[in-house]
């Protein structure tokens, strides 16, 4: 799993957890697939390079589990058991361990062996059945929705289990994570209106300079403010939300043509001055540079965005260290676990530790 486990543990690390990332000798494949994401999701962690297929690694695993409260794994079902790091095995070492397995379709059921990635889970769960914009077909987000939701749900479940104070086995399905959100958003009625969740005046529009902005009108008073400053919309056919939806295709086309008449900066200045929800579509880098809210709340530090919740007036997440190199902390961690120089030399010679 390139995203869910690292995303989950990044949040826990931001909140103060000591996270040890166990990587194979050649490293987490995520290091090369999406390097920027690997960097951001693995801050505040330490890395040990351990060959779980080597029999000598079991001594390291045992000491790690004794020390730990949480084990998080993202193998396909059955792999952890073959490696001897499944819940049943590790629970014998530490009965209070909270063990979370994140997989595409869960540990049981007819789809348990099915391969997949975020776009598959979102599609299978109903998240690509309906459009996100009024006049466009359904499209995937740049954000891995199921992966990041699954990582978030895993963190919540882990914290709940820790609060309960007992050992626990958590089986989290990324497909079900996406399904949970899709069902929450759209319901389970097969005859649901496919546009019930979108609005022609709550959409994305291109401006004269090619930049895009978001118009966020839902409430009637925002629409009335819009009509006061943008001519041509004071039409009975658009006077209420129900009428705007009934005439949505015409209204959306009209809006598209109108927004092409001014630059994004001109539209933003006009709409902001008249209490109309508007924001430019920017990149995260642009947001971190230009958004006073983010700057004042110190949401980004040294190229990392930290956990977004404030607790008692201070930011809950803290950046303590950057992204570790492969096996950067192997020796340090082994020493902390009680291995001496001779033990470490033996582990290296056996190929268990790199």
Residue frames as qw, qx, qy, qz and C-alpha x, y, z in Angstrom:
[[0.000, 0.888, 0.460, 0.000, 0.00, 0.00, 0.00],
 [0.475, 0.332, -0.006, 0.815, 1.65, 3.23, -1.16],
 [0.123, -0.521, -0.019, -0.844, -0.69, 5.65, 0.59],
 [0.637, -0.596, -0.314, -0.375, -3.10, 4.36, 3.30],
 [0.810, -0.387, -0.287, 0.335, -0.63, 3.00, 5.87],
 [0.487, 0.083, -0.099, 0.864, 1.98, 5.76, 5.47],
 [0.164, -0.549, -0.189, -0.797, -0.79, 8.40, 5.52],
 [0.708, -0.601, -0.331, -0.166, -2.29, 6.92, 8.69],
 [0.774, -0.330, -0.212, 0.497, 1.05, 6.65, 10.47],
 [0.320, 0.360, 0.010, 0.876, 2.07, 10.16, 9.33],
 [0.382, -0.676, -0.172, -0.607, -0.90, 11.59, 11.19],
 [0.820, -0.522, -0.218, 0.085, -0.08, 9.53, 14.28],
 [0.690, 0.010, -0.113, 0.715, 3.55, 10.66, 14.03],
 [0.053, 0.576, 0.085, 0.812, 2.49, 14.31, 13.71],
 [0.585, -0.668, -0.138, -0.438, 0.53, 13.88, 16.93],
 [0.327, -0.725, 0.536, -0.283, 3.56, 12.57, 18.79],
 [0.977, -0.081, 0.191, -0.056, 3.70, 8.83, 18.17],
 [0.208, -0.603, 0.703, 0.315, 7.12, 7.27, 17.65],
 [0.873, 0.399, 0.102, -0.260, 6.78, 5.54, 14.29],
 [0.363, -0.450, 0.740, 0.343, 9.32, 2.97, 13.09],
 [0.728, 0.510, -0.152, -0.431, 8.98, 2.25, 9.38],
 [0.653, -0.236, 0.700, 0.166, 10.01, -1.32, 8.58],
 [0.557, 0.665, -0.253, -0.429, 11.19, -1.46, 4.97],
 [0.969, 0.129, 0.153, 0.146, 12.44, -4.36, 2.82],
 [0.650, -0.342, 0.262, 0.626, 16.15, -4.36, 1.91],
 [0.364, 0.305, 0.454, 0.754, 15.47, -2.63, -1.41],
 [0.056, 0.114, 0.179, -0.976, 13.20, -0.08, 0.24],
 [0.407, 0.544, 0.582, -0.447, 9.54, 0.76, 0.15],
 [0.434, 0.368, 0.604, 0.558, 8.51, 0.81, -3.57],
 [0.025, 0.926, 0.376, -0.034, 6.76, 4.09, -2.79],
 [0.413, -0.628, 0.187, 0.633, 10.17, 5.75, -2.68],
 [0.238, -0.147, 0.597, 0.752, 10.29, 5.63, -6.48],
 [0.171, 0.570, 0.770, 0.230, 6.60, 5.60, -7.52],
 [0.028, -0.889, -0.234, -0.393, 5.58, 9.04, -6.25],
 [0.576, 0.083, -0.414, 0.700, 8.68, 10.46, -4.50],
 [0.110, -0.407, 0.142, -0.895, 7.04, 13.68, -3.34],
 [0.741, -0.425, -0.194, -0.483, 4.23, 11.75, -1.69],
 [0.835, -0.121, -0.444, 0.301, 6.69, 9.35, -0.06],
 [0.335, 0.259, -0.341, 0.839, 8.57, 12.32, 1.35],
 [0.343, -0.410, 0.078, -0.842, 5.50, 14.01, 2.81],
 [0.834, -0.322, -0.247, -0.375, 3.92, 10.83, 4.20],
 [0.880, -0.113, -0.358, 0.292, 7.05, 9.60, 5.95],
 [0.082, 0.641, -0.345, 0.681, 8.18, 12.63, 7.91],
 [0.516, -0.525, 0.393, -0.551, 8.58, 12.22, 11.68],
 [0.989, -0.073, 0.022, -0.129, 9.48, 8.53, 11.23],
 [0.252, -0.630, 0.718, 0.155, 12.56, 6.35, 11.59],
 [0.832, 0.365, -0.295, -0.296, 13.48, 3.60, 9.12],
 [0.504, -0.417, 0.756, 0.043, 14.86, 0.13, 9.69],
 [0.614, 0.403, -0.531, -0.423, 15.64, -2.07, 6.67],
 [0.509, -0.229, 0.783, -0.274, 14.60, -5.60, 7.59],
 [0.443, 0.157, -0.756, -0.456, 14.23, -8.71, 5.44],
 [0.684, -0.186, 0.377, -0.596, 11.16, -10.38, 6.93],
 [0.917, 0.219, -0.269, -0.197, 11.84, -13.48, 4.84],
 [0.423, 0.441, -0.698, 0.374, 15.12, -14.06, 6.70],
 [0.699, -0.434, -0.568, 0.027, 14.63, -16.30, 9.74],
 [0.482, -0.114, -0.398, 0.772, 16.96, -14.15, 11.86],
 [0.107, -0.382, -0.108, -0.911, 14.59, -11.19, 11.47],
 [0.579, -0.543, -0.563, -0.230, 12.10, -12.83, 13.87],
 [0.557, -0.349, -0.432, 0.618, 14.26, -11.82, 16.85],
 [0.101, 0.033, 0.023, 0.994, 14.07, -8.17, 15.75],
 [0.399, -0.409, -0.496, -0.654, 10.31, -8.41, 15.11],
 [0.601, -0.480, -0.624, 0.138, 9.74, -9.90, 18.55],
 [0.399, -0.317, -0.316, 0.800, 11.57, -7.09, 20.33],
 [0.070, -0.163, -0.245, -0.953, 9.85, -4.45, 18.20],
 [0.489, -0.461, -0.589, -0.448, 6.43, -5.90, 19.07],
 [0.546, -0.439, -0.565, 0.435, 7.22, -6.05, 22.79],
 [0.252, -0.209, -0.127, 0.936, 8.07, -2.34, 22.67],
 [0.123, -0.150, -0.412, -0.891, 5.17, -1.28, 20.47],
 [0.393, 0.280, 0.569, -0.666, 1.49, -0.50, 20.99],
 [0.662, 0.584, 0.122, -0.454, 0.50, -0.58, 17.32],
 [0.411, -0.138, 0.744, 0.508, 1.32, -2.68, 14.28],
 [0.528, 0.648, 0.101, -0.539, 0.12, -1.40, 10.92],
 [0.396, -0.167, 0.782, 0.451, 0.43, -3.53, 7.78],
 [0.527, 0.548, -0.015, -0.650, -0.75, -3.20, 4.19],
 [0.104, -0.219, 0.909, 0.339, 0.04, -6.57, 2.61],
 [0.629, -0.043, -0.483, -0.608, -2.48, -8.51, 0.55],
 [0.804, -0.356, 0.232, -0.417, -4.45, -10.98, 2.70],
 [0.998, -0.014, -0.008, 0.065, -2.39, -13.98, 3.77],
 [0.571, 0.609, -0.335, 0.437, 1.05, -12.42, 3.22],
 [0.261, -0.692, 0.441, -0.508, 1.52, -11.33, 6.85],
 [0.902, -0.275, 0.257, -0.211, 0.77, -14.87, 8.03],
 [0.909, 0.332, -0.101, 0.231, 3.30, -16.33, 5.59],
 [0.335, 0.660, -0.372, 0.560, 5.90, -13.89, 6.95],
 [0.591, -0.287, -0.640, 0.398, 5.07, -14.82, 10.53],
 [0.096, -0.005, -0.262, 0.960, 3.92, -11.30, 11.46],
 [0.358, -0.487, -0.586, -0.540, 0.15, -11.89, 11.53],
 [0.427, -0.593, 0.151, -0.665, -2.00, -10.81, 14.47],
 [0.929, -0.314, -0.142, -0.138, -2.29, -14.28, 16.01],
 [0.801, 0.135, -0.288, 0.507, 1.50, -14.62, 16.10],
 [0.218, 0.453, -0.251, 0.827, 2.26, -11.13, 17.39],
 [0.587, -0.591, -0.054, -0.551, -0.51, -11.22, 19.98],
 [0.909, -0.251, -0.283, 0.173, 1.33, -14.10, 21.65],
 [0.557, 0.188, -0.243, 0.772, 4.28, -11.74, 22.09],
 [0.018, 0.021, 0.274, -0.961, 2.25, -8.69, 23.18],
 [0.039, 0.502, 0.863, -0.036, -1.40, -9.39, 24.13],
 [0.048, 0.760, 0.343, -0.549, -2.19, -5.66, 24.20],
 [0.232, -0.161, 0.499, 0.819, -1.00, -4.98, 20.66],
 [0.510, 0.649, 0.286, -0.486, -3.42, -3.05, 18.40],
 [0.390, -0.118, 0.735, 0.542, -2.92, -4.59, 14.98],
 [0.491, 0.647, 0.183, -0.554, -4.42, -2.92, 11.91],
 [0.482, 0.067, 0.724, 0.489, -4.51, -4.59, 8.48],
 [0.372, 0.643, 0.014, -0.670, -5.30, -2.30, 5.54],
 [0.385, 0.027, 0.819, 0.425, -6.20, -4.05, 2.29],
 [0.150, -0.029, -0.476, -0.866, -8.14, -3.33, -0.87],
 [0.596, -0.253, -0.452, -0.614, -11.23, -5.42, -0.18],
 [0.683, -0.492, 0.300, -0.448, -10.76, -6.70, 3.36],
 [0.141, -0.434, 0.887, -0.068, -9.36, -9.91, 4.82],
 [0.410, 0.198, 0.879, -0.140, -12.48, -11.99, 4.15],
 [0.544, 0.625, 0.235, -0.508, -15.07, -12.35, 1.39],
 [0.823, 0.389, 0.371, 0.181, -14.94, -13.28, -2.31],
 [0.420, 0.871, -0.066, 0.247, -12.88, -10.19, -3.28],
 [0.615, -0.744, 0.183, 0.185, -10.16, -10.60, -0.65],
 [0.703, -0.166, 0.435, 0.538, -7.52, -11.65, -3.23],
 [0.471, 0.780, 0.339, 0.236, -8.56, -9.12, -5.83],
 [0.500, -0.097, 0.012, 0.860, -5.81, -6.62, -6.80],
 [0.085, 0.873, 0.421, 0.233, -6.59, -2.94, -6.99],
 [0.343, 0.010, -0.172, 0.923, -5.63, 0.67, -6.43],
 [0.100, 0.347, 0.393, -0.846, -7.50, 3.78, -5.36],
 [0.386, 0.196, -0.331, -0.838, -9.33, 4.37, -8.65],
 [0.411, -0.108, -0.874, -0.235, -10.62, 0.77, -8.58],
 [0.177, -0.331, -0.781, 0.499, -11.92, 1.03, -5.02],
 [0.186, 0.328, 0.160, -0.912, -13.61, 4.38, -5.67],
 [0.432, 0.110, -0.558, -0.700, -15.28, 3.08, -8.83],
 [0.400, -0.162, -0.901, -0.045, -16.41, -0.20, -7.26],
 [0.138, -0.339, -0.680, 0.635, -17.84, 1.66, -4.26],
 [0.129, 0.796, 0.587, 0.074, -20.03, 4.04, -6.29],
 [0.281, -0.706, -0.045, 0.649, -17.79, 7.09, -6.06],
 [0.111, -0.265, 0.504, 0.814, -17.54, 7.56, -9.83],
 [0.225, 0.493, 0.832, 0.124, -21.19, 6.99, -10.70],
 [0.067, 0.911, 0.404, -0.044, -22.23, 10.64, -10.48],
 [0.470, 0.610, -0.016, 0.638, -20.66, 13.88, -11.72],
 [0.459, -0.445, -0.344, 0.688, -18.90, 16.41, -9.53],
 [0.011, 0.291, -0.107, -0.951, -19.78, 19.31, -11.83],
 [0.546, 0.438, 0.374, -0.609, -23.08, 20.25, -13.42],
 [0.704, 0.613, -0.107, -0.342, -22.29, 19.83, -17.12],
 [0.244, 0.594, -0.765, -0.055, -19.48, 17.27, -16.91],
 [0.871, -0.054, -0.473, -0.122, -19.22, 13.50, -16.74],
 [0.769, -0.630, 0.098, 0.043, -17.90, 11.85, -13.56],
 [0.555, 0.641, -0.415, 0.330, -14.14, 12.26, -13.14],
 [0.786, -0.331, -0.369, 0.370, -11.62, 11.09, -10.57],
 [0.248, -0.965, 0.077, 0.016, -10.02, 13.50, -8.14],
 [0.454, 0.654, -0.521, 0.308, -6.30, 14.22, -8.04],
 [0.358, -0.482, 0.647, -0.469, -6.52, 13.06, -4.43],
 [0.402, 0.018, -0.910, -0.102, -6.56, 9.28, -3.82],
 [0.538, -0.423, 0.005, -0.729, -9.93, 9.35, -2.09],
 [0.918, -0.258, -0.264, -0.147, -10.20, 5.75, -0.89],
 [0.712, 0.162, -0.432, 0.530, -6.54, 5.58, 0.12],
 [0.087, 0.352, -0.344, 0.866, -6.59, 8.76, 2.17],
 [0.665, -0.394, -0.034, -0.633, -10.02, 8.05, 3.65],
 [0.914, -0.125, -0.385, 0.035, -8.89, 4.53, 4.53],
 [0.516, 0.219, -0.461, 0.688, -5.78, 5.89, 6.22],
 [0.240, -0.401, 0.210, -0.859, -7.89, 8.37, 8.18],
 [0.825, -0.310, -0.168, -0.441, -10.40, 5.72, 9.24],
 [0.817, 0.029, -0.488, 0.305, -7.52, 3.46, 10.29],
 [0.220, 0.312, -0.435, 0.815, -6.12, 6.20, 12.52],
 [0.535, -0.374, 0.075, -0.754, -9.53, 6.73, 14.12],
 [0.916, -0.172, -0.307, -0.194, -10.02, 3.00, 14.70],
 [0.664, 0.173, -0.514, 0.515, -6.51, 2.63, 16.14],
 [0.025, -0.349, 0.377, -0.857, -7.01, 5.49, 18.59],
 [0.728, -0.318, -0.060, -0.605, -10.38, 4.08, 19.63],
 [0.906, -0.056, -0.415, 0.069, -8.77, 0.69, 20.26],
 [0.433, 0.263, -0.500, 0.702, -5.96, 2.26, 22.27],
 [0.344, -0.390, 0.208, -0.828, -8.51, 4.13, 24.34],
 [0.872, -0.237, -0.240, -0.356, -10.27, 0.83, 25.04],
 [0.327, -0.686, 0.611, -0.221, -7.01, -0.41, 26.52],
 [0.847, -0.061, 0.525, -0.053, -7.13, -3.95, 25.12],
 [0.259, -0.229, 0.745, 0.570, -5.47, -5.75, 22.27],
 [0.606, 0.563, 0.318, -0.464, -7.42, -5.56, 19.01],
 [0.423, 0.028, 0.696, 0.579, -7.35, -6.76, 15.44],
 [0.340, 0.668, 0.144, -0.646, -8.61, -4.16, 12.96],
 [0.491, 0.210, 0.719, 0.445, -9.52, -5.19, 9.40],
 [0.201, 0.702, 0.101, -0.676, -9.90, -2.09, 7.21],
 [0.574, 0.383, 0.622, 0.370, -11.03, -2.30, 3.59],
 [0.103, -0.277, 0.195, 0.935, -10.27, 0.59, 1.23],
 [0.158, -0.319, -0.723, -0.592, -13.24, -0.38, -0.91],
 [0.334, -0.660, -0.668, 0.080, -15.50, -0.18, 2.15],
 [0.278, -0.461, -0.166, 0.826, -13.92, 3.14, 3.14],
 [0.054, 0.032, -0.425, -0.903, -14.93, 4.58, -0.23],
 [0.288, -0.437, -0.785, -0.332, -18.33, 2.87, -0.01],
 [0.302, -0.569, -0.567, 0.514, -18.92, 4.40, 3.43],
 [0.069, -0.397, 0.024, 0.915, -18.39, 7.89, 2.01],
 [0.156, -0.082, -0.643, -0.746, -20.35, 7.26, -1.20],
 [0.307, -0.507, -0.800, -0.090, -23.32, 5.85, 0.72],
 [0.234, -0.555, -0.416, 0.682, -23.16, 8.75, 3.17],
 [0.005, -0.302, 0.227, 0.926, -23.18, 11.23, 0.30],
 [0.350, 0.060, -0.573, -0.739, -25.64, 9.61, -2.11],
 [0.718, -0.049, 0.408, -0.562, -27.62, 7.06, -0.08],
 [0.278, -0.128, 0.937, 0.169, -28.51, 3.57, -1.26],
 [0.594, 0.537, 0.406, -0.440, -31.69, 4.31, -3.22],
 [0.549, 0.084, 0.637, 0.534, -31.19, 2.93, -6.77],
 [0.257, 0.756, 0.496, 0.341, -33.46, 5.68, -8.09],
 [0.343, -0.677, -0.126, 0.639, -31.45, 8.55, -6.55],
 [0.382, 0.922, 0.063, -0.029, -31.27, 11.77, -8.57],
 [0.827, 0.098, 0.007, 0.553, -27.74, 11.71, -10.08],
 [0.271, 0.525, -0.054, 0.805, -27.50, 15.49, -9.65],
 [0.526, -0.759, -0.368, -0.110, -28.98, 15.69, -6.15],
 [0.695, -0.509, -0.089, 0.500, -25.55, 16.47, -4.67],
 [0.420, -0.023, 0.219, 0.880, -24.46, 19.22, -7.08],
 [0.134, 0.835, 0.372, -0.382, -25.72, 22.71, -7.88],
 [0.592, 0.633, 0.235, 0.440, -25.24, 24.80, -11.04],
 [0.026, 0.908, -0.131, 0.398, -24.06, 27.79, -8.94],
 [0.628, -0.647, 0.432, -0.015, -21.76, 25.74, -6.74],
 [0.905, 0.346, 0.177, 0.173, -19.22, 24.78, -9.37],
 [0.522, -0.417, 0.333, 0.665, -15.89, 25.43, -11.10],
 [0.498, 0.832, 0.242, -0.039, -15.62, 27.98, -13.92],
 [0.659, 0.056, 0.202, 0.722, -12.87, 29.05, -16.29],
 [0.015, -0.863, -0.143, 0.485, -12.05, 32.75, -16.58],
 [0.511, 0.852, -0.066, -0.095, -10.76, 34.94, -19.40],
 [0.039, 0.786, -0.617, 0.010, -7.10, 34.38, -18.44],
 [0.688, 0.202, -0.693, -0.072, -7.48, 30.58, -18.39],
 [0.013, 0.184, -0.791, 0.583, -7.46, 30.38, -14.61],
 [0.475, -0.418, -0.711, -0.307, -10.31, 28.63, -12.82],
 [0.178, -0.261, 0.492, -0.811, -12.32, 29.68, -9.82],
 [0.208, -0.349, -0.912, 0.057, -14.97, 28.09, -7.64],
 [0.366, -0.364, -0.052, -0.855, -18.32, 29.70, -7.04],
 [0.205, -0.085, -0.916, 0.334, -19.83, 28.46, -3.78],
 [0.416, -0.127, 0.054, -0.899, -23.46, 29.57, -3.84],
 [0.205, -0.269, -0.941, 0.015, -25.96, 27.44, -1.96],
 [0.041, -0.562, -0.603, 0.565, -27.89, 29.82, 0.28],
 [0.271, 0.795, 0.502, 0.207, -30.42, 32.21, -1.25],
 [0.153, -0.948, -0.016, 0.280, -28.79, 35.36, 0.15],
 [0.454, -0.407, 0.525, 0.593, -25.54, 34.57, -1.66],
 [0.395, 0.423, 0.681, 0.449, -27.46, 34.19, -4.92],
 [0.049, 0.935, 0.352, -0.004, -29.18, 37.51, -4.35],
 [0.334, -0.774, 0.247, 0.479, -25.80, 39.16, -3.71],
 [0.488, -0.049, 0.658, 0.572, -24.52, 37.64, -6.95],
 [0.292, 0.677, 0.613, 0.283, -27.49, 38.96, -8.95],
 [0.111, -0.943, -0.149, 0.277, -26.87, 42.49, -7.63],
 [0.231, -0.745, 0.415, 0.469, -23.37, 42.68, -9.07],
 [0.248, -0.116, 0.819, 0.505, -23.51, 40.38, -12.10],
 [0.499, 0.330, 0.000, -0.801, -26.11, 41.53, -14.65],
 [0.519, 0.216, -0.657, -0.502, -28.39, 39.18, -16.54],
 [0.288, -0.042, -0.945, 0.151, -29.27, 36.71, -13.78],
 [0.292, 0.160, 0.497, -0.801, -32.26, 38.52, -12.32],
 [0.465, 0.022, -0.654, -0.596, -34.55, 36.06, -14.09],
 [0.745, -0.241, 0.224, -0.581, -37.61, 34.40, -12.59],
 [0.915, 0.175, -0.352, -0.091, -36.37, 31.09, -13.98],
 [0.606, 0.233, -0.567, 0.507, -33.39, 31.29, -11.57],
 [0.289, -0.666, 0.123, -0.676, -35.11, 32.93, -8.60],
 [0.759, -0.479, 0.319, -0.306, -35.10, 29.92, -6.24],
 [0.288, -0.447, 0.840, 0.106, -32.88, 26.93, -5.68],
 [0.645, 0.269, 0.709, -0.096, -35.53, 24.59, -7.11],
 [0.565, 0.799, 0.122, -0.169, -35.83, 26.70, -10.25],
 [0.051, 0.795, -0.574, -0.188, -32.06, 27.04, -10.60],
 [0.441, -0.214, 0.869, 0.066, -31.78, 23.26, -10.49],
 [0.643, 0.504, 0.557, -0.147, -34.70, 22.73, -12.89],
 [0.512, 0.859, -0.007, 0.010, -33.07, 25.13, -15.34],
 [0.640, -0.618, 0.328, 0.318, -29.54, 24.04, -14.42],
 [0.712, 0.192, 0.427, 0.524, -28.21, 23.30, -17.90],
 [0.265, 0.828, 0.239, 0.432, -29.15, 26.74, -19.20],
 [0.371, -0.925, 0.079, -0.032, -27.92, 28.48, -16.06],
 [0.757, -0.397, 0.339, 0.394, -24.61, 26.61, -16.04],
 [0.613, 0.408, 0.369, 0.568, -23.95, 27.44, -19.70],
 [0.019, 0.938, 0.152, 0.310, -24.84, 31.08, -19.04],
 [0.558, -0.797, 0.185, 0.137, -22.43, 31.21, -16.11],
 [0.786, -0.068, 0.352, 0.503, -19.64, 29.64, -18.15],
 [0.431, 0.645, 0.286, 0.562, -19.96, 32.34, -20.79],
 [0.227, -0.953, -0.061, -0.192, -20.13, 35.13, -18.21],
 [0.688, -0.637, 0.219, 0.271, -17.00, 34.06, -16.33],
 [0.731, 0.187, 0.324, 0.570, -15.02, 34.03, -19.59],
 [0.211, 0.880, 0.208, 0.371, -15.53, 37.81, -19.84],
 [0.221, -0.901, 0.291, -0.233, -13.19, 38.76, -16.94],
 [0.443, 0.418, -0.735, 0.297, -9.92, 37.54, -15.48],
 [0.654, -0.360, -0.644, 0.165, -9.87, 35.42, -12.34],
 [0.327, -0.124, -0.376, 0.858, -8.42, 38.32, -10.34],
 [0.243, -0.187, -0.146, -0.940, -11.22, 40.64, -11.48],
 [0.648, -0.360, -0.546, -0.391, -13.91, 38.12, -10.60],
 [0.609, -0.261, -0.611, 0.432, -12.36, 37.34, -7.25],
 [0.140, -0.007, -0.248, 0.958, -12.13, 40.99, -6.27],
 [0.408, -0.238, -0.276, -0.837, -15.73, 41.66, -7.33],
 [0.711, -0.327, -0.576, -0.238, -17.25, 38.63, -5.64],
 [0.538, -0.182, -0.578, 0.586, -15.24, 38.87, -2.42],
 [0.014, 0.085, -0.160, 0.983, -16.22, 42.52, -2.05],
 [0.555, -0.179, -0.179, -0.792, -19.89, 41.53, -2.18],
 [0.502, -0.239, 0.707, -0.436, -19.86, 38.60, 0.27],
 [0.888, 0.287, -0.133, -0.333, -20.09, 35.85, -2.35],
 [0.765, -0.389, 0.495, 0.137, -18.16, 32.60, -1.74],
 [0.709, 0.682, -0.176, 0.014, -15.34, 32.42, -4.28],
 [0.575, -0.611, 0.478, 0.259, -11.86, 30.88, -4.38],
 [0.447, 0.655, -0.535, -0.291, -9.25, 30.37, -7.05],
 [0.999, -0.013, 0.029, 0.044, -8.19, 26.86, -8.01],
 [0.090, 0.840, -0.527, 0.095, -4.53, 26.84, -6.97],
 [0.753, 0.164, -0.611, 0.183, -1.83, 24.26, -6.31],
 [0.719, -0.597, -0.287, 0.211, -0.81, 23.35, -2.74],
 [0.578, -0.046, -0.043, 0.813, 2.42, 25.32, -3.26],
 [0.002, 0.481, 0.215, 0.850, 0.45, 28.40, -4.32],
 [0.563, -0.686, -0.374, -0.269, -1.91, 27.97, -1.39],
 [0.735, -0.438, -0.247, 0.455, 0.94, 27.78, 1.12],
 [0.423, 0.072, 0.043, 0.902, 2.54, 30.95, -0.28],
 [0.077, -0.361, -0.269, -0.889, -0.51, 33.10, -0.80],
 [0.529, -0.592, -0.526, -0.305, -3.09, 32.10, 1.80],
 [0.082, -0.589, 0.410, -0.692, -2.81, 34.29, 4.89],
 [0.831, -0.375, 0.064, -0.406, -4.92, 31.82, 6.85],
 [0.961, 0.045, -0.198, 0.189, -2.39, 29.04, 6.30],
 [0.458, 0.501, -0.355, 0.643, 0.59, 31.29, 6.94],
 [0.316, -0.591, 0.288, -0.684, -0.79, 32.76, 10.16],
 [0.882, -0.320, 0.159, -0.308, -1.74, 29.32, 11.47],
 [0.090, -0.615, 0.778, 0.091, 1.65, 27.90, 10.38],
 [0.915, 0.146, 0.209, -0.312, 0.02, 25.05, 8.52],
 [0.876, 0.417, -0.134, 0.203, 3.18, 24.31, 6.52],
 [0.430, -0.810, 0.381, 0.115, 6.69, 23.90, 7.92],
 [0.252, -0.528, 0.741, 0.328, 9.84, 23.16, 5.91],
 [0.353, 0.227, -0.715, -0.559, 7.83, 21.82, 2.98],
 [0.198, -0.226, -0.952, 0.056, 5.48, 19.67, 5.05],
 [0.469, -0.434, -0.148, -0.754, 1.80, 20.28, 5.87],
 [0.061, 0.113, -0.868, 0.480, 1.20, 19.24, 9.47],
 [0.124, -0.458, -0.878, 0.056, -1.91, 17.76, 11.11],
 [0.004, 0.481, 0.284, 0.830, -4.68, 20.38, 10.74],
 [0.505, -0.710, -0.460, -0.171, -6.38, 20.36, 14.15],
 [0.055, 0.557, -0.423, 0.713, -5.63, 22.82, 16.95],
 [0.657, -0.441, -0.603, 0.104, -5.79, 21.57, 20.55],
 [0.463, -0.753, -0.273, 0.380, -6.18, 24.12, 23.34],
 [0.068, 0.964, -0.054, -0.251, -4.97, 26.94, 21.14],
 [0.141, -0.649, 0.656, 0.359, -1.91, 25.26, 19.65],
 [0.675, 0.376, -0.495, -0.397, -1.42, 23.17, 16.55],
 [0.903, -0.257, 0.277, -0.205, -1.91, 19.50, 17.35],
 [0.930, 0.258, 0.049, 0.259, 0.64, 18.26, 14.82],
 [0.267, -0.868, 0.341, 0.242, 4.35, 18.93, 15.10],
 [0.788, 0.541, -0.264, 0.127, 7.22, 18.44, 12.67],
 [0.662, -0.674, 0.309, 0.104, 10.09, 16.82, 14.57],
 [0.432, -0.379, 0.675, 0.463, 12.11, 15.32, 11.73],
 [0.458, 0.465, -0.396, -0.646, 12.15, 14.91, 7.97],
 [0.942, 0.183, -0.097, -0.265, 11.86, 11.79, 5.81],
 [0.622, -0.530, 0.560, 0.138, 14.30, 9.00, 6.72],
 [0.382, 0.518, -0.693, -0.323, 16.69, 7.38, 4.30],
 [0.903, -0.019, -0.374, -0.212, 16.33, 3.65, 3.75],
 [0.860, -0.193, -0.368, 0.295, 17.57, 1.91, 6.90],
 [0.157, 0.725, -0.246, 0.624, 18.88, 5.21, 8.25],
 [0.446, -0.585, 0.399, -0.547, 18.03, 4.24, 11.83],
 [0.882, -0.005, -0.461, -0.101, 18.60, 0.47, 11.67],
 [0.549, 0.146, -0.614, 0.547, 21.56, 0.42, 14.05],
 [0.170, -0.304, 0.331, -0.877, 20.05, 3.03, 16.36],
 [0.768, -0.216, -0.100, -0.594, 16.80, 1.05, 16.67],
 [0.845, 0.025, -0.528, 0.083, 18.61, -2.26, 17.19],
 [0.309, 0.233, -0.582, 0.715, 20.66, -0.76, 20.02],
 [0.432, -0.265, 0.213, -0.835, 17.49, 0.57, 21.64],
 [0.874, -0.105, -0.264, -0.394, 15.99, -2.92, 21.39],
 [0.717, -0.563, 0.401, -0.088, 18.94, -4.35, 23.32],
 [0.926, 0.307, 0.011, 0.220, 21.08, -5.85, 20.56],
 [0.456, -0.724, 0.298, 0.422, 24.84, -5.50, 21.10],
 [0.210, 0.703, -0.498, -0.462, 27.54, -5.06, 18.45],
 [0.174, -0.189, 0.951, 0.175, 28.01, -8.80, 18.02],
 [0.438, 0.469, 0.725, -0.251, 24.26, -9.33, 17.61],
 [0.388, 0.792, 0.022, -0.471, 24.04, -6.54, 15.04],
 [0.058, 0.558, -0.728, -0.394, 26.99, -7.92, 13.10],
 [0.292, 0.066, 0.954, 0.026, 25.30, -11.31, 13.04],
 [0.445, 0.643, 0.510, -0.360, 22.01, -9.84, 11.83],
 [0.292, 0.769, -0.298, -0.485, 23.83, -8.03, 9.04],
 [0.073, -0.383, 0.880, 0.272, 25.78, -11.11, 8.05],
 [0.377, 0.270, 0.879, -0.111, 22.57, -13.17, 7.89],
 [0.018, 0.238, 0.557, 0.795, 20.99, -10.60, 5.60],
 [0.167, -0.656, -0.724, 0.131, 18.15, -9.95, 8.04],
 [0.121, -0.897, -0.176, 0.388, 19.14, -6.33, 8.60],
 [0.602, 0.449, 0.212, 0.625, 20.51, -3.88, 6.07]]
